[in-house]
Amino acid sequence: MAESPVVFVSHTVRDHRDHDLAHRLAEGLAQRGVRAWIAPDDVPIGADWQEQLVSALLQQCTHFLVILSAASADAEWVRAEIDLARRRRESDPSFAILPLVVGDQRHEFLDRFQRIPYQHDVPEQLALVLDALDLPAEPPARVAELTEHFVGRENVFAAFDAFRARQDRGLFTVVGDPGEGKSAICAEFSRRTGCVAHFNLRAEGDHRALGCAVNVRAQLAERLDVTLPRPPAGVAELPAYWTRLLEAAARAGEPLIIAVDALDEVDLSDHPDGTNVLFLPESLPRGVYLLLTRRRTTVPLVNRAPQQTYDLGTHRDESRADVVEYLRRAVTRLDLTPWIDEQQGLDEEGFVETLADKSQCNFMYLHYVLPQIEGGTYRAVDVTELPEGLQGYYQDHWRRMGMQQQPLPRRKIHIVYVMSELSRPVSRTFLADLLREDPTDVQAVIEEWQQFLHVGHAHGGPVYSIYHASFLDFLHDREIVRAAGESITRINEEIADRLYADLFGVDDA
């Protein structure tokens, strides 16, 4: 495979589902650092379409990803692109053909190549495309982002080390409240050891069992010099697939550690009753260890291998010591001294101790509050009046943004709730089109709530999703929903209706 793949994405505009899938795959590839060539985005204004397509397929691109559906099979442009890809392949055997076939479509040339299984879920589909490109599905930036200011947690790592010393295989689960640092622990262990890591992200819609298996397999393929089975087409085959995958990886001879974050965020909608949360097998090969994290909630996980649970809540002294160290470093790293000096009778150590109490040992609270202090949001606020705990901070910010004013700012509230329910990164333009709102008004809301958003980049600019699942929990709180005059069910019905109208409300072209 070329060091820097360039993927030509062939699709038709006759079916808007094909168009949406193609562009979402192209955006996902771009977020992983892969250049995707897709029309019309990559055709310069005023350029000749045919010349651009020929140049891309015969010279620039290393891979040809074609969405073959009932609509595209008869589309003139798609047929021409397939013919160009065939000619390129005949002269350059390294040019990779990747058919993504929707339904039972057949094509004499494309049928020669292994298909990418079609998935209705776009994150799972993207994971399979990345696997076909021999690329990990998890953005490396996730680990870097979560560990940028990491401190402490040596007690957790020591406990996991001791568990592995006692057992020849097993599952070690870190349990804690939202914002206590479970994801950061998972990421830091991966950074230190280089182990495989997968992060379930409910807020971005990347939280399905098949996507986890595909991502783990892709990362193992990068690390191990062994033949690994290809991912299955559906979840029904996952238990047997995990067994084959782990047994093949274990044959490499070295202890294997796989870290999986946020089991509580895994989508269980396609899980039969009694199925393990990730369709994991009921036993593990010798030398295989799973480092898992979850909230204090029950997840279906039955395994005959040795297990140990490490509850952060029963180690409050260690957690507080880590929070204090984090705050001491933050005082040096951030410009907090002017605010501290304005407080009556407060020095840096008093600030550290007070914020440790206010945070309730919650790192996500500090992630939000410290930049707000530095930026002047709490300029006239006494340290004793800072919000208490993560949920208290969310409530305080909700009030500060005017979400409880009378009359209620219903348009602003509605935009926030729709963003929370889309479950995938979206651009300002997409959100404005979906809501039939002025893009300027949407941008104003995005800027007000930017600290709660994860900002990615795709074709056309930034894309946004909710940063942390705890904010989704806040928005779903019964009292907040009622006071805001919103209905989660009604919002999801509106999203479905709008997307359906966009897909089928215009004539095919």
C-alpha positions in Angstrom: 0.0 0.0 0.0 1.2 3.5 -0.7 2.5 5.5 2.3 -0.1 8.2 1.8 -3.2 6.7 0.2 -5.4 8.9 -2.0 -8.9 7.4 -2.4 -11.1 8.2 -5.3 -14.8 7.9 -4.1 -17.1 7.0 -6.9 -20.9 7.5 -6.4 -24.0 8.7 -8.0 -26.3 11.6 -7.1 -29.3 9.8 -8.5 -29.9 8.4 -5.0 -29.3 10.8 -2.2 -28.4 8.0 0.1 -25.4 7.2 -2.0 -24.4 10.8 -2.1 -24.7 11.1 1.7 -22.7 7.9 2.3 -20.0 8.9 -0.1 -19.4 12.3 1.4 -19.6 11.0 5.0 -17.0 8.4 4.2 -14.8 11.1 2.5 -15.1 13.2 5.6 -14.2 10.3 7.9 -11.2 9.5 5.7 -10.1 13.1 5.8 -10.3 13.1 9.6 -7.9 10.2 9.7 -5.4 12.0 7.5 -6.4 10.2 4.3 -7.0 12.3 1.2 -10.3 11.4 -0.5 -10.9 12.7 -4.0 -14.7 13.2 -4.5 -16.7 15.2 -6.9 -17.8 17.9 -7.0 -15.7 19.0 -4.0 -12.4 18.3 -5.6 -13.2 19.7 -9.1 -11.8 23.3 -9.2 -14.3 26.0 -10.3 -14.2 26.4 -14.1 -12.3 23.2 -14.6 -13.3 20.5 -17.1 -15.0 17.7 -15.2 -13.8 14.9 -17.6 -10.2 16.1 -17.5 -10.3 16.2 -13.7 -11.8 12.7 -13.4 -9.3 11.2 -15.8 -6.4 12.9 -14.0 -7.6 11.7 -10.6 -8.2 8.1 -11.7 -5.2 7.6 -14.0 -2.6 9.6 -12.1 -3.4 11.0 -8.6 -5.3 8.3 -6.7 -4.0 5.0 -5.2 -7.4 3.5 -4.4 -10.8 3.3 -6.2 -13.7 3.1 -3.7 -17.0 2.7 -5.6 -20.4 2.6 -4.1 -22.3 0.2 -6.4 -26.1 0.4 -5.8 -29.1 0.0 -8.0 -28.9 3.7 -8.8 -25.2 3.9 -9.5 -25.1 0.7 -11.6 -27.0 2.6 -14.4 -25.3 6.0 -13.9 -23.3 7.1 -16.9 -20.6 8.9 -14.8 -20.1 5.9 -12.4 -19.8 3.5 -15.4 -17.2 5.8 -17.0 -15.2 5.9 -13.7 -15.3 2.2 -13.3 -14.0 1.9 -16.9 -11.1 4.3 -16.1 -10.3 2.4 -12.9 -10.2 -0.9 -15.0 -7.8 0.7 -17.4 -5.6 2.0 -14.6 -5.6 -1.4 -12.9 -4.5 -3.2 -16.1 -1.5 -0.9 -16.4 -0.8 -0.6 -12.6 -1.6 -3.8 -10.6 -0.9 -1.8 -7.3 -4.0 0.3 -8.0 -6.5 -1.0 -5.4 -10.1 -1.6 -6.3 -12.5 -1.4 -3.3 -16.1 -2.3 -4.3 -18.7 -1.3 -1.7 -21.8 -3.1 -3.0 -25.3 -2.2 -1.7 -27.7 -5.1 -2.1 -27.1 -7.9 -4.7 -25.6 -5.8 -7.5 -23.2 -7.5 -9.9 -20.5 -6.2 -12.1 -18.2 -8.2 -14.3 -15.1 -6.2 -13.5 -15.8 -5.4 -9.8 -16.8 -9.0 -9.0 -13.1 -9.9 -9.4 -12.3 -8.1 -6.2 -13.1 -8.7 -2.5 -16.0 -6.5 -1.5 -16.2 -4.3 1.5 -19.4 -5.4 3.4 -22.1 -2.8 3.3 -23.2 -1.5 6.7 -26.2 0.8 7.3 -24.3 2.4 10.3 -21.8 4.9 8.8 -19.2 4.7 11.6 -19.1 0.9 11.1 -18.9 1.4 7.4 -16.0 3.8 7.8 -14.2 1.3 10.0 -14.5 -1.4 7.4 -13.2 1.0 4.7 -10.2 1.9 6.9 -9.6 -1.7 7.6 -9.5 -2.3 3.8 -6.9 0.5 3.6 -4.9 -1.2 6.5 -5.4 1.9 8.6 -6.6 2.0 12.3 -10.1 3.2 12.7 -9.3 5.2 15.9 -7.8 8.6 15.2 -4.4 8.8 16.9 -5.3 12.3 18.0 -7.8 10.9 20.5 -5.0 9.5 22.7 -2.9 12.7 22.5 -6.0 14.8 23.3 -6.9 12.8 26.4 -3.4 12.6 27.8 -2.2 16.2 27.1 -2.1 17.2 30.8 -2.4 13.8 32.4 -1.2 13.4 36.0 -1.1 10.6 38.5 -3.2 7.4 38.5 -0.1 5.4 39.4 -2.3 3.4 41.8 -4.5 2.2 39.0 -1.6 1.2 36.8 0.1 -0.6 39.7 -3.1 -2.5 40.4 -3.4 -3.6 36.8 0.3 -4.7 36.8 -0.3 -6.7 39.9 -3.4 -8.4 38.4 -1.4 -9.4 35.3 1.4 -10.7 37.5 -1.1 -13.0 39.3 -3.2 -14.1 36.3 -2.2 -15.6 33.0 -5.2 -13.8 31.3 -8.2 -11.8 32.4 -10.3 -8.6 32.5 -9.5 -5.6 34.6 -12.3 -3.0 34.8 -11.9 0.6 36.0 -15.3 1.9 37.3 -16.1 5.5 38.0 -18.5 8.4 37.6 -18.6 10.6 34.4 -15.7 12.9 34.3 -13.5 11.0 36.8 -10.9 10.3 34.2 -11.6 6.8 33.0 -11.0 7.6 29.3 -7.8 9.4 30.2 -6.6 6.4 32.2 -7.3 4.2 29.2 -5.5 6.6 26.8 -2.5 7.1 29.1 -2.0 3.3 29.4 -2.1 3.0 25.6 0.4 5.9 25.3 2.8 4.4 27.8 2.7 0.8 26.6 1.6 1.1 22.9 -1.3 -1.3 23.5 -4.3 -1.4 21.3 -7.0 1.0 22.4 -10.6 1.6 21.4 -12.9 4.4 22.6 -16.6 4.1 22.4 -18.1 7.6 21.7 -21.8 7.7 22.1 -21.8 11.5 21.4 -20.3 10.9 18.0 -22.3 7.8 17.1 -19.1 5.7 17.2 -20.1 3.1 19.8 -21.1 -0.1 18.1 -19.7 -3.6 18.7 -18.7 -4.3 15.1 -16.8 -1.0 14.9 -14.8 -1.9 18.0 -13.8 -5.3 16.5 -12.8 -3.8 13.2 -10.7 -1.1 14.9 -9.0 -3.6 17.2 -8.2 -5.8 14.3 -6.7 -2.9 12.3 -4.4 -1.9 15.1 -3.3 -5.5 15.8 -2.5 -5.8 12.1 -0.1 -2.8 12.4 1.7 -4.3 15.4 1.8 -8.1 14.8 3.5 -10.1 12.2 0.8 -12.7 12.0 -2.2 -13.4 9.7 -5.4 -12.1 11.2 -9.0 -13.0 10.1 -10.9 -10.3 8.2 -13.8 -8.6 10.0 -17.2 -10.2 9.6 -20.1 -8.6 7.8 -22.5 -8.5 10.7 -22.7 -8.8 14.5 -24.1 -12.4 14.4 -20.6 -13.6 13.5 -18.8 -11.5 16.1 -18.4 -14.0 19.0 -16.7 -16.6 16.7 -14.7 -13.8 15.1 -13.3 -12.5 18.4 -12.2 -16.0 19.3 -10.3 -16.4 16.0 -8.9 -12.9 16.2 -7.6 -13.2 19.8 -6.2 -16.7 19.2 -4.4 -15.6 16.1 -3.0 -12.5 17.9 -1.9 -14.6 20.9 0.2 -16.8 18.7 2.6 -13.9 18.3 3.9 -15.1 21.6 3.8 -11.8 23.6 1.2 -10.8 26.2 -1.6 -9.0 24.5 -3.4 -6.1 26.1 -6.5 -4.5 24.6 -7.9 -1.3 26.2 -11.6 -0.6 25.6 -13.1 2.6 27.0 -16.8 3.3 28.0 -18.5 -0.1 27.9 -21.6 1.7 29.2 -21.8 3.7 25.9 -21.9 0.7 23.6 -25.1 0.6 21.5 -26.9 -2.6 22.6 -29.8 -2.1 20.1 -28.7 -5.0 17.9 -27.7 -7.3 20.8 -29.8 -10.4 21.6 -30.6 -10.8 25.3 -27.7 -12.2 27.3 -25.1 -11.3 24.7 -21.8 -9.9 26.0 -21.5 -6.2 25.6 -19.0 -6.4 22.7 -19.9 -9.9 21.7 -16.7 -10.9 23.4 -16.1 -14.7 23.8 -16.8 -16.3 27.1 -13.1 -17.2 27.6 -9.7 -15.6 26.7 -6.6 -17.2 25.3 -3.6 -17.4 27.6 -1.7 -14.1 27.6 -4.6 -11.9 26.6 -5.8 -9.1 28.9 -8.5 -6.6 28.6 -8.3 -3.2 30.3 -11.9 -2.0 30.4 -13.7 1.1 31.7 -17.3 1.8 32.5 -19.6 3.9 34.7 -21.2 2.5 37.8 -23.8 0.7 35.8 -24.4 -2.9 34.9 -23.2 -4.0 31.4 -23.7 -7.5 30.1 -20.2 -9.0 30.4 -19.9 -12.8 31.2 -16.4 -14.3 31.0 -14.8 -17.3 32.6 -11.4 -15.6 32.7 -10.2 -14.0 36.0 -11.7 -10.6 36.6 -11.0 -7.6 38.9 -12.8 -4.3 39.3 -11.1 -1.1 40.4 -13.6 1.4 41.6 -12.2 5.0 41.6 -14.8 5.9 44.2 -13.2 3.7 46.8 -9.8 5.3 46.3 -10.8 8.9 47.0 -7.6 9.8 48.8 -5.5 8.8 45.8 -7.9 10.6 43.4 -7.8 13.8 45.4 -4.0 13.7 45.5 -4.0 13.5 41.7 -6.5 16.3 41.4 -4.4 18.5 43.7 -1.3 17.8 41.6 -3.3 18.6 38.4 -4.4 21.9 39.9 -0.8 22.8 41.0 0.4 22.3 37.5 -2.6 24.2 36.1 -1.7 27.3 38.2 1.7 27.3 36.5 0.4 26.4 33.0 -2.6 28.8 33.0 -2.8 32.5 33.8 -4.8 32.1 37.0 -2.7 34.3 39.4 -4.6 37.6 38.6 -7.9 36.0 39.6 -6.5 34.3 42.7 -4.9 37.7 43.8 -8.4 39.3 43.6 -9.9 36.8 46.1 -9.9 37.9 49.7 -7.4 35.9 51.8 -6.7 33.3 49.1 -3.3 32.1 48.1 -2.3 29.5 45.4 -2.4 26.6 47.8 -5.8 27.7 49.2 -7.1 28.0 45.6 -5.8 24.4 44.9 -7.5 23.0 47.9 -10.8 24.9 47.3 -11.0 23.8 43.7 -10.3 20.2 44.6 -13.3 20.4 46.9 -15.5 22.2 44.4 -14.6 19.6 41.7 -15.5 16.7 43.8 -12.4 15.0 42.4 -13.8 15.4 38.9 -11.3 16.1 36.1 -13.9 17.1 33.6 -15.1 19.8 36.0 -11.6 21.2 36.0 -11.3 20.9 32.3 -14.2 23.3 31.9 -13.9 25.6 35.0 -10.2 26.5 34.9 -10.2 28.0 31.3 -13.4 29.9 32.3 -11.6 31.4 35.3 -8.6 32.3 33.1 -10.9 33.8 30.4 -12.7 36.1 32.9 -16.1 34.4 33.1 -15.9 34.3 36.9 -14.2 37.7 37.2 -16.6 39.1 39.8 -17.4 35.7 41.4 -16.0 34.7 44.8 -14.2 31.4 44.9 -16.8 30.1 47.4 -19.6 30.8 44.8 -18.1 28.6 42.0 -20.5 25.8 41.0 -20.3 22.5 42.9 -19.4 19.4 40.8 -19.8 18.6 37.1 -23.6 18.7 37.0 -23.5 22.0 39.0 -21.2 23.4 36.4 -23.5 22.4 33.6 -26.5 24.0 35.4 -24.5 27.2 36.0 -23.5 27.5 32.3 -27.0 26.8 31.2 -28.2 29.7 33.3 -25.3 32.0 32.2 -26.2 31.3 28.5 -29.7 32.6 29.2 -31.4 29.3 28.8 -33.7 29.9 31.7 -34.8 33.5 30.7 -38.4 34.3 30.2 -39.5 34.1 27.5 -37.4 31.0 26.8 -34.9 31.3 23.9 -36.5 28.4 22.2 -34.6 28.5 18.9 -31.3 28.5 20.8 -32.4 25.7 23.1 -33.7 23.7 20.1 -30.4 24.0 18.2 -28.4 22.7 21.2 -30.8 19.7 21.6 -30.7 18.8 18.0 -26.9 18.8 18.0 -27.0 16.5 21.0 -29.3 14.0 19.2 -27.5 13.8 15.8 -24.9 11.5 17.2 -22.3 12.3 14.6 -20.0 15.3 13.8 -21.8 17.9 11.7 -20.9 21.1 10.0 -22.6 24.5 10.7 -24.1 24.3 7.2 -25.5 20.9 7.6 -27.1 21.9 10.9 -28.5 25.1 9.5 -30.0 23.2 6.5 -31.5 20.6 8.7 -33.1 23.1 11.0 -34.0 25.6 8.2 -32.1 28.2 10.3 -29.8 31.0 9.3 -26.2 29.7 9.4 -25.2 32.9 11.3 -27.6 32.1 14.1 -26.4 28.5 14.2 -22.8 29.7 14.4 -23.6 32.0 17.3 -25.0 29.0 19.3 -21.9 26.9 18.4 -19.6 29.7 19.7 -21.6 30.0 23.0 -21.3 26.2 23.6 -17.9 25.6 22.0 -16.3 24.3 25.2 -18.8 21.4 25.2 -18.1 20.5 21.6 -15.4 18.4 20.0 -14.2 20.1 16.8 -13.0 18.0 13.9 -12.2 18.8 10.3 -13.7 17.5 7.1 -14.3 18.7 3.6 -15.5 22.3 3.8 -14.3 23.1 7.3 -15.0 22.3 10.9 -17.5 19.7 12.1 -18.9 19.6 15.7 -20.1 17.0 18.1 -20.8 16.9 21.8 -17.4 16.5 23.7 -18.5 14.4 26.6 -21.4 12.0 27.3 -22.0 13.6 30.7 -23.3 16.7 28.9 -25.8 14.5 27.0 -26.9 13.2 30.4 -27.4 16.7 31.6 -29.5 17.6 28.6 -31.6 14.4 29.1 -32.3 15.2 32.7 -36.1 15.1 33.1 -36.2 18.5 34.9 -34.0 20.2 32.4 -35.9 18.8 29.4 -39.3 19.9 31.0 -38.0 23.4 31.8 -36.6 23.8 28.3 -39.9 22.9 26.8 -38.3 20.2 24.7 -39.1 16.5 24.0 -36.3 14.1 23.1 -38.7 11.8 21.2 -40.1 14.8 19.2 -36.6 16.0 18.4 -35.6 12.6 17.0 -38.8 12.4 15.0 -38.0 15.8 13.6 -34.5 14.8 12.6 -35.7 11.6 11.0 -38.5 13.5 9.1 -36.1 16.2 7.9 -33.4 13.7 6.7 -36.1 11.6 5.0 -37.4 14.7 3.2 -33.9 15.6 2.1 -33.3 12.1 0.8 -36.5 11.6 -1.1 -38.1 15.0 -1.4 -36.5 16.0 -4.7 -36.4 14.4 -8.1 -33.4 12.1 -8.9 -30.7 13.7 -10.9 
